[in-house]
Amino acid sequence: MSKHHLLIGGSSGIGLATARLLLARGHQLAAAARHPTPLAALGVPVIPFEAANPVLDPALLPEQLDGLVYFPGSITLKPFHRLTADDFLHDLRVNCLGAVAAIQAALPALKKSGSASIVLFSTVAVAQGMPFHASIAAAKGAIEGLAKSLAAEFAPAIRVNVIAPSLTDTPLASPLLNSDAKREAAAKRHPLQRVGGAEEVAELVAFLLSDASKSMSGQILRPDGGLSSIRLFA
């Protein structure tokens, strides 16, 4: 059954892969993004949205929505003593407060669905402590708390779930994967010995938006190569 979804961000990486997948399955899409061209080239109507200064006019959104996916994210990796208040505030704005603004703007349209789904993004670094991740882990930890609270508040009409991947092969992560040596080292840190791809995560987004997941809410799904839950011993 065709549904109408709103993508926040989505002009590259997992977001663009998701847009292509949902369109191929016959769904209707609208988007709010900083860079409209990639999505507009797919025929998706795009309104301006800047996650670092999140303002979204509800009047510009479709009257009814069956799903919302918030894609904007950041990777701020620094030793803790070098992180500034501005680093923490930037990551919080882009990753969490932007999602808050988008959900608040879309909430009237989502309520009209009667069975809507919100999908947010976290990171493996919330469940698995990692050095140099203090700022981004704090911001994404806020997303996980937000999602569980909203899942309770919006039930039963709107489901809210989170995807918490490990390092994924996207433009955002390209500085960490821009050589064979870096890519091999990243793969070896995972029990499954590989770096995930954007298309794999897009499939998970599509599942959470679909009726196949209608009994799931308040969940944190972890496509992280086993990093947060598996230990291998030689």
C-alpha positions in Angstrom: 0.0 0.0 0.0 1.4 3.4 -1.0 2.1 5.8 1.9 3.2 9.4 2.2 6.5 10.0 4.0 8.5 13.1 5.0 12.3 12.9 4.8 14.3 15.4 6.8 17.7 15.7 5.1 18.2 12.8 2.8 20.3 14.5 0.1 23.1 11.9 0.4 24.1 8.7 2.0 21.5 6.7 3.9 18.8 9.4 3.2 19.2 9.4 -0.5 19.4 5.6 -0.6 16.1 5.5 1.4 14.4 8.0 -1.0 15.3 5.8 -4.0 14.1 2.7 -2.2 10.8 4.2 -1.1 10.1 5.7 -4.5 10.9 2.3 -6.2 8.3 0.7 -3.9 5.6 3.2 -5.0 5.5 5.5 -2.0 5.0 9.3 -2.1 7.7 11.5 -0.6 8.2 15.0 0.5 11.5 16.3 1.9 13.0 19.2 3.9 16.7 19.5 3.2 19.6 21.9 3.0 20.7 20.6 -0.4 17.6 20.0 -2.5 19.1 19.0 -5.9 19.7 15.3 -5.4 16.2 14.7 -4.1 14.6 17.1 -6.6 16.2 15.2 -9.4 14.2 12.2 -8.2 11.0 14.2 -8.4 10.7 14.7 -4.7 9.3 18.1 -3.6 11.8 19.8 -1.3 11.5 22.7 1.1 14.5 24.4 2.8 15.6 23.1 6.2 18.9 23.7 8.0 19.4 21.3 10.9 21.8 23.7 12.8 19.0 26.3 12.8 15.9 24.2 12.6 12.8 26.0 11.4 10.0 24.1 9.6 6.7 25.7 8.7 3.8 23.2 9.1 1.9 25.0 6.4 4.5 23.8 3.8 4.0 20.1 4.7 1.6 17.6 3.2 -1.8 17.6 5.0 -1.4 14.0 6.0 1.8 12.0 6.6 2.3 8.3 7.3 5.9 8.6 8.2 8.8 10.9 9.1 12.5 10.1 9.0 15.1 12.4 10.4 18.5 11.9 8.7 20.8 14.9 9.6 23.8 14.0 11.6 27.4 14.9 12.5 30.6 13.2 13.4 32.6 15.3 15.8 35.6 13.2 17.0 37.9 15.0 19.4 39.7 14.4 22.7 37.4 15.5 25.5 39.7 18.3 26.6 39.5 19.9 23.1 35.7 19.9 22.9 34.1 23.2 23.4 30.6 24.2 24.5 29.9 25.1 20.9 30.9 21.6 19.8 28.4 20.1 22.2 25.7 22.6 21.3 26.2 22.1 17.5 25.9 18.4 17.8 22.8 18.7 20.0 21.2 21.1 17.5 21.9 19.1 14.4 21.1 15.6 15.9 18.4 16.2 18.5 16.9 19.7 18.4 16.5 19.6 14.7 14.5 16.3 15.1 12.4 18.0 17.8 11.5 20.9 15.5 10.7 18.5 12.6 8.5 16.3 14.7 6.6 19.2 16.2 6.0 20.7 12.8 4.8 17.4 11.3 2.8 16.2 14.3 -0.6 17.4 13.1 -0.1 15.7 9.7 1.2 12.5 11.4 -1.8 12.3 13.7 -4.2 12.3 10.7 -2.7 9.1 9.5 -4.0 7.0 12.4 -1.0 4.7 12.1 2.2 6.7 11.5 5.8 5.9 12.1 8.8 8.1 13.1 12.3 6.9 12.5 15.3 8.6 14.1 19.0 7.9 14.1 21.5 7.3 16.9 24.9 5.7 16.9 26.7 2.6 18.2 28.8 5.0 20.3 25.8 5.4 22.8 25.7 1.7 23.6 29.4 1.1 23.3 31.6 3.6 24.9 34.3 4.9 22.5 37.1 7.4 23.0 36.7 10.8 21.3 32.9 10.4 20.9 31.7 12.4 23.9 29.9 15.1 22.0 28.2 13.0 19.4 27.4 10.3 21.9 25.8 12.8 24.2 23.6 14.2 21.4 22.6 10.8 20.1 21.9 9.6 23.6 19.4 12.5 23.8 17.8 11.1 20.7 17.3 7.7 22.2 15.7 9.2 25.3 13.5 11.4 23.2 12.4 8.5 21.1 11.4 6.3 24.0 9.5 9.2 25.7 7.6 10.1 22.4 6.9 6.4 21.8 5.0 6.3 25.1 3.3 9.7 24.6 2.2 9.1 21.0 1.0 5.5 21.4 -1.0 4.0 19.9 -1.4 6.3 16.9 2.3 7.0 16.1 5.2 4.6 16.5 8.7 6.0 17.2 11.9 3.9 16.7 15.6 4.5 16.4 18.3 3.0 14.2 21.8 3.1 15.8 24.4 2.0 13.1 28.1 1.7 13.4 30.3 3.5 10.9 28.5 3.3 7.5 29.9 3.9 4.1 28.4 7.3 3.4 29.8 10.8 2.4 29.6 11.9 6.0 31.9 9.1 7.0 34.2 9.4 4.0 37.1 11.0 6.0 37.2 7.8 8.1 37.1 5.5 5.1 39.1 7.3 2.4 41.9 4.8 2.0 42.2 1.0 1.8 44.1 1.0 5.1 41.4 2.9 6.9 38.6 0.8 5.4 40.3 -2.4 6.4 41.0 -1.2 10.0 37.4 -0.1 10.3 36.1 -3.4 9.1 38.3 -5.3 11.6 36.9 -3.5 14.5 33.6 -5.2 13.9 32.8 -8.8 14.8 31.3 -9.2 11.3 34.5 -7.8 9.8 32.8 -5.3 7.5 31.6 -1.8 7.2 27.9 -1.4 6.5 26.4 0.2 3.4 23.8 2.9 3.0 21.4 0.6 1.1 21.3 -1.9 4.0 20.3 0.8 6.5 17.7 2.1 4.0 16.1 -1.3 4.0 15.7 -1.1 7.8 14.2 2.4 7.5 11.7 1.1 5.0 10.8 -1.8 7.3 10.2 0.6 10.2 7.9 2.7 8.1 6.0 -0.3 6.9 3.1 -2.2 8.4 5.5 -5.1 8.9 6.8 -3.3 12.0 3.4 -2.2 13.4 4.1 -4.0 16.7 7.4 -2.1 17.2 7.8 1.2 19.1 10.3 2.6 21.4 13.0 0.3 20.0 16.7 0.9 19.3 17.7 -1.2 16.3 21.5 -1.8 16.0 22.9 -2.6 12.5 26.4 -2.3 13.9 28.2 -5.4 12.7 27.8 -6.9 16.2 30.0 -4.2 17.7 27.7 -3.3 20.6 26.8 -6.9 21.6 29.4 -9.4 20.5 32.9 -10.2 21.7 35.1 -12.6 19.7 38.0 -14.3 21.4 41.0 -15.8 19.5 
